[in-house]
């Protein structure tokens, strides 16, 4: 019979039970693979419905950026454009629908992909963020690869980009929008100073490591790292408290 053996002792046939040969290692791997498949299925379902949690849309954000440029007293008055954008957003979207950071003095340095600038986080949630990012000095670097679509609405200056095998420079002047699609990678340059209203929609927490990696591995600017984590986490939490995912 299975799991047993027999031998003769004192002229009698004796049955001896043997230990079963189940593999605990195989069982562990089956469990791990099953958990992984369930997790991937769950992520796929969430990815298919994430659009339900969007509040902003690329077209209205682009129109807002263009309006801020049109009303600005000078073409390089980033401070005025920032206040114009914030005032418009707070009057358009009720605080019960979306939480916005109204402290426009809360600018943070940001190093990501080799480029350096400063950002003001207007909104951050699990599926969307809206910031003003730029520098008056100029910078360039790697765009990063993200699980989100990024819409870079140029307010001041000009952005250049490069996306091989297209070997020609892309130019984005003030009033235009540079759409970096989910999973796309580019080299970019904010030529001689540039500021933009940047809107991203997708899985925002997956973008955070790219935005913080340089502070850990290169600049060692742990003060900026700390405040970036605090402000981003605070804004995401504020939105979760009003059920904005």
N, C-alpha and C positions, 0 to 999 in steps of 0.2 A: 504494500500500500504506500501512497505518497507520504514522505516525511518519516518513513520507518525502514528498518533493516532487520534481518533475522540471522541467527546463528544457532548452532547446536550446542547445548550444555547438558552434560550428564544424560545424553541420549534423548533429550527433549528439544523441540524447536521453540526457541525463545524470540519473541518480537521485541525490538529495541527502538524506541522513538528517537528520531534525529531532529535537530533544529531546522526550522524552515530557512530558506535561502533568499528571503526578500532583501532587496538592496535599499538601505536607508538613504544613500546618496541619490539614487534615481528618484525616490519619493520626494526628496527635497527639491530637486530640479523641476519636477512636474508641478509642484506647488508654486515655485518661483515663476515659472513660465506662465502658469494660469493667472497669477496675480498681475504679472506684467501685461498680459493680454486684456485683462479686465480694466487695468489702468489706462491703456491705450484706447480702448473702446470708450471709456468715460471721457477722455480728453477729446476724442473725435466728436462726440456728441456735443460737448461744450463749445468746441470750435465752430460747429455748424449753427449754433444758436446765439453766439456772442453779439451779433448785430442787434439783438433785442435790447441790449444795455447801452447802446450808443445814444448820446444826447446831441452832440455836435454833428455837423456834416461838413465835408470838405468845401462844398460850394459856398455855404454861408460864411465859413471862416475866411475863405479867399476874398469874398466881397467885403468883409469887415476889414481885412488888411488893406485893401484898395481904398476904402473910405478913410481909414486912418491916414494914409499917405496923402489923399486929396485934401484933407482938412488941416494937415500939418502946416504951420507957418513957414517952415523951411524944410528942404528935402532930407536933412539929417537930424531932425529933432526927434530922436528916439524916445526921450522922456515924455514928450507930448503924445506921441503915438501910443505909448504904453498906457497912459491915462485914458486916452480915447477908447482904446480896446477894452480896458477894464470897465469903464463906465457903461459902455454898450452891453457888455456881457452881463453885468449885474442887473441892468434894467430889462434884459431880455429873458433871462433864465431865473426863475424863482429859487430861493434857497432850499425849498422843499424838494426840488428836482435835482439840483446839483450844487455841490459845495465849491466855491471859488476862493482863492487866496487873495484878499484885497490889500495886502501889505506889499505895495510895489517897491518898497525899499529893500525887500528881502532877496537881493541878488547874490548868487553863489558862483564862485569859479567852477569851471568844469573842464576836465581833461579827459578826452575819449578818442581812441584811435589815432593818437598823436596830435590831435588838434586841441587848441586851448581857447576858451572863451568864457563868458559868464551867462548865467541863465536866471530867469525869474519864473518860478513855477506858478502859473495861474490856476491850473487844475491838474490833479493826478488821481486816477482811480485804477481799478484792475484792468479796464478795457480801453481807457482813453487817457491821453495827457495833452495839455496845452501849455506851452512855454514861450517866452521870448528869449532867444539865444543869439549871441553874437559877440563881436569885439570891434573896437575902433582901429585896431592895429593890423588886422589881417591874420589868417591862419589857414592851415590845410591839414588833411589827414584822411583816414580810412572811415568810410561811412558806417562800418559795422554791418552785420547781417542779423536781421530782426524778424520776429514772428508778428510783425505789425506793418501796416502801411504808414509811411511818413510823408506829410505834406509840408514842405518848407516854403512858406509865403514870405517873399523878400520884402522888407520894409525900407531898408536903407542899404545903399551900396549894391554890390553884385556878387553872385556866387557862380563859380565855374565848376564843372564836373567832367569826369572822364570815365567811360564805360566800354572797355575793349570787348569785342574786336572793332567797335567803332572808334577810330583813331582821331576823330575830330573833337574839339572842345565843345562842351555844352555851356551856354551862357544863360544865366537867369538874372535879369535886371530887376530893379524895384518895381513892384506891382505884379510880378509873375510868380508862379508856383512851381516848385521842383518836387515832383512826386517820386519818391523812392519806394518802389513796390516791395511787398513782403518777400523776403529772401534775396532781394537784389543787393549787389555790392558795387560801390563806386569809390573812386578817389574824388575828393572835393576840395575846393579852395574858396575861402571867403576873401575875395581879392581887395586889398587895401582897406579893409574894414567893411563890415556888413552886419546887419541885424535882421532877424526874421521871426515871424510868428510861426512856430512849429507845432503842428497838430499830428498826433499819432493815434491810430486806432488799431487795436489788436490785443495781444497779451503783453501788457506794459511791464509787469514784474520780470519778464524774461529779457527786457531791455536794460534793466538796472545793472547787471554785472558788467556790461560793456561800458556803461557810464562811470563806473567806479574802479575798474581794473587798473587804470593808469595811476590812480592815487595810491594803490597798494603796491604796485610793482615798479613804479618809476618816480613820480613826484614826491611820494611819501608825505603828501599834504593831508595828514590825518584829521586836522581841524576841519578842512573842507569836506572830507569824507564823512565825518561825524554829522555836520550840519546838513549835508545832502540827504543822508539816511533819515535824520530826524524830520526834516521838512517833508520829504517824499512820503515817509510812513505816516506822518500826521495827516497829510491831505488825503491819502488813501483811506485812512481810518475814518476821517470826517465824512467821507462819501459813503463808506460802508454803513455808517450809523443812520444815514437816510436811505439806505437800501440802493445806493447807486454803485453798481458793480463795475 
